[in-house]
C-alpha cells in the first residue's frame, strides 16, 4: 500500500477534488465550512489519517491520502476560491 503522494500527485488530486466540488454546485458551502474549520487544519489532517483504513479501495482513498497534510487543506481552500 502506497502511503505518500508526490507533491505533483497531491496537487492533482486536490485540483480534481476542487473541480468535483464545483461541478456538484457546493463550492460556496464547502468553502465556508473549510474557512470555519481553518484553525483546525491539523485536526482535519488527523481525521483524514484515521479515515484512510475505511476508504481504502474506494474512490475517496486518493482524497484522504492527499488531505493528510495540513497544507493540503489550505491548498484546497485556495483552489476553491479560484473556481468559477
C-alpha positions in Angstrom: 0.0 0.0 0.0 1.4 3.4 -1.0 1.4 5.8 1.8 2.9 9.0 0.5 1.9 11.0 -2.6 4.4 13.0 -4.5 3.7 16.8 -4.4 2.5 16.6 -8.0 0.1 13.7 -7.2 -1.2 15.6 -4.2 -1.8 18.8 -6.2 -3.5 16.9 -9.0 -5.8 15.1 -6.5 -6.7 18.4 -4.8 -7.3 20.0 -8.1 -9.7 17.2 -9.1 -11.4 17.4 -5.7 -12.0 21.2 -6.1 -13.3 20.6 -9.6 -15.7 17.9 -8.4 -16.9 20.1 -5.6 -17.5 23.0 -8.0 -19.3 20.7 -10.6 -21.6 19.5 -7.8 -22.6 23.1 -7.1 -21.5 23.1 -3.5 -18.4 25.2 -3.8 -19.7 28.0 -1.6 -20.9 25.9 1.3 -17.7 23.8 1.3 -15.6 27.0 1.2 -17.5 28.4 4.2 -17.0 25.1 6.1 -13.3 25.0 5.3 -12.9 28.6 6.4 -14.6 28.0 9.7 -12.5 24.9 10.4 -9.3 26.5 9.1 -7.8 26.9 12.5 -8.2 23.1 13.0 -6.3 22.0 9.8 -4.0 19.8 12.0 -7.1 18.0 13.4 -8.6 17.7 10.0 -5.4 16.1 8.7 -5.5 13.7 11.7 -9.1 12.8 10.8 -8.1 12.1 7.2 -5.4 9.8 8.5 -7.9 8.0 10.7 -10.3 7.7 7.8 -7.9 6.1 5.5 -8.5 2.4 6.5 -12.2 2.9 5.9 -11.8 4.4 2.4 -9.0 2.1 1.1 -10.1 0.6 -2.2 -12.7 3.3 -2.8 -12.5 6.5 -4.9 -12.2 8.6 -1.7 -8.8 6.9 -0.9 -6.9 9.4 -3.0 -8.6 12.3 -1.4 -7.9 11.0 2.1 -4.3 10.5 1.2 -4.0 14.0 -0.2 -5.6 15.6 2.8 -3.4 14.0 5.5 -1.1 17.0 5.3 -2.4 20.2 6.9 -1.1 22.4 4.0 -3.4 20.4 1.7 -6.4 22.0 3.4 -5.0 25.4 2.7 -4.4 24.5 -0.9 -7.9 23.1 -1.2 -9.3 26.4 0.1 -7.1 28.3 -2.4 -8.2 26.1 -5.3 -11.9 26.6 -4.4 -11.5 30.3 -4.2 -10.2 30.3 -7.8 -13.0 28.1 -9.2 -15.8 29.9 -11.0 
